[in-house]
């Protein structure tokens, strides 16, 4: 009977916070975008989002009211 080869153990993936590249990337993104992300959302954009939300709700209501064929 031939001997079976043992497979090498699969290394456990490192946690993202342990990986040097992930640390560097996370810090670089924070440095680049934290100031921008903390800015208030412009009123025009908020208005457009609300209008879109209202339109989607209106369309959903119309679909629900339509009888199933």
C-alpha positions in Angstrom: 0.0 0.0 0.0 1.6 3.3 -1.0 2.3 5.9 1.7 0.0 8.9 1.6 1.6 12.3 1.4 0.6 14.7 4.1 -0.5 18.1 2.9 1.2 21.0 4.5 -1.1 22.9 6.9 -3.0 25.8 5.4 -1.8 29.0 7.2 -4.4 30.9 8.9 -5.1 34.3 7.3 -3.8 37.2 9.2 -6.2 39.6 10.7 -6.4 42.9 8.6 -5.2 44.9 11.5 -2.0 42.7 11.7 -1.0 43.1 8.1 1.5 46.0 7.5 0.0 46.8 4.1 -3.5 47.1 5.5 -2.3 49.3 8.3 -0.5 51.6 5.8 -3.5 51.7 3.4 -6.0 52.4 6.2 -3.9 55.2 7.6 -3.2 56.7 4.1 -6.9 56.7 3.3 -7.8 58.4 6.6 -5.1 61.0 6.0 -6.4 61.7 2.5 -10.2 61.6 3.2 -11.0 62.2 6.8 -11.3 66.0 6.3 -13.6 65.5 3.3 -15.7 62.9 5.0 -16.3 65.1 8.0 -17.6 68.0 5.8 -21.4 68.6 5.9 -23.4 67.3 3.0 -24.5 70.1 0.7 -28.2 71.0 0.9 -28.7 70.5 -2.8 -27.5 66.9 -2.6 -29.7 66.2 0.5 -32.7 67.6 -1.4 -31.9 65.4 -4.4 -31.6 62.3 -2.2 -35.0 63.1 -0.5 -36.7 63.7 -3.8 -35.4 60.3 -5.2 -36.5 58.5 -2.0 -40.0 60.0 -2.3 -40.1 59.0 -6.0 -39.0 55.4 -5.2 -41.7 55.1 -2.5 -44.3 56.4 -4.9 -43.3 53.8 -7.5 -43.3 51.0 -4.9 -46.8 52.1 -3.7 -48.0 52.0 -7.3 -46.6 48.5 -7.8 -48.2 47.2 -4.6 -51.6 48.7 -5.6 -51.5 47.0 -9.0 -53.3 43.7 -9.0 -51.3 40.6 -9.6 -51.9 39.0 -13.0 
